[in-house]
Amino acid sequence: MDLKRLRILRELADRQTVGATADAMNVTASAVSQQLKTLQEELGVVLVEKAGRGVRLTEAGHAMAGAAADVATAMARAESTIDTYRKGWQTHINAAFFPSAAEMLLPGLLHRLAGIAGLRFEAHFEDPGTAHFAGLAADYDIVLAHSVDGPDVFARHGLEVFPLLEEALDVAMPAGHALAAMARLTAQDVVDYQWIGVPEGFPFDTVLRQIELHAGRTATRSQRYPDLRVLEALVSAGHGICLLPRYTALANAGRGLVLRPLTGVKASRSIVALARPEIAARTTIKQVLGMLQDEAAHIASELQLREP
């Protein structure tokens, strides 16, 4: 079996369309179709069938796509073994960061990466909803992701998941707010105040919906905005309360914000790094992932001393 044809099948499984697969592999759509046809003839089974104006994998196609991923992982491990005996490591790494992960982790990570001679590390901005983080692993070596449902939500996509931080989501309010006199807050305490929310589908909105469920009534969202710095500014100016990640908010203390923890509601997020198995097996990627975990542990130890 030709490894390139197996890779095309694997990419089609991830990207769903022949056009997207062709773009990812820098070939024409007709070349993709021809390679898939040849692979089917070699194997003697139908891997792809028509579905409307596009195509979809058959059961055999999905099975072979999984096998292709295993082959790619095995090849990456073999290349990793060779990497330890030569200088030809992966020298260019593309990573996707959502905003608060970049704010927290990127400055220290870049200091650590300076110790890897010749490495070019590019951080890119990506901030989708939880359901779309896994898809970014098709285009980036490493993806920073977060979820209020725990790290296992990403493992279901066949990715390697590297836990970085478990971060509480606190209720943020302006100094002098009535809630600031309380050490801990419940859903009943906070639901009736005016909220500054995030767009639907973002993890923090899931927590606010849990607050509504526990309180038995709907919260009023005066604004919805995805940028945490904007949320901080609006809350500091007295326009409402919001949920903020504890470590990032503590690091930006001084804007007139007060944080109070929630009880009775699961109010935390898991921050993880994601990579395809064959990418995670590469020597340089392993090093970078280890540095990410070290930086996350350092940040947690520093900021835990300042927790409310």
Number of C-alpha atoms within 10 A of each C-alpha: 8 10 12 13 19 22 18 23 28 23 22 26 19 16 16 15 15 23 17 15 23 20 12 15 14 9 12 14 17 12 12 21 16 13 18 20 15 14 21 16 12 11 10 9 12 16 22 20 12 10 9 7 5 11 14 18 20 15 12 13 21 18 13 18 23 17 14 21 20 14 16 21 19 15 16 19 19 13 15 23 14 14 16 12 9 9 9 9 18 15 14 12 16 14 21 25 20 18 17 17 17 17 13 16 20 16 11 18 19 17 11 15 17 12 9 12 8 12 15 13 15 12 17 15 11 16 19 17 15 17 13 12 20 22 16 19 20 15 12 19 19 25 27 28 29 29 23 23 17 15 22 12 15 24 13 11 13 13 19 20 23 19 21 24 18 19 19 20 24 24 23 29 28 23 18 12 14 9 21 18 10 10 11 16 18 15 20 14 14 19 22 14 14 17 24 22 23 22 13 13 12 19 20 24 17 17 20 23 15 17 25 18 15 15 17 12 14 13 19 14 16 12 15 14 13 15 12 18 16 12 25 24 15 18 23 20 15 16 17 22 28 26 28 24 20 24 24 18 22 18 14 12 13 10 14 16 24 23 26 22 20 22 12 12 16 14 23 22 22 18 21 24 24 29 25 22 19 20 23 25 22 21 19 21 20 14 14 20 20 14 18 25 20 17 22 23 13 13 18 16 11 13 14 12 8 11 13 13
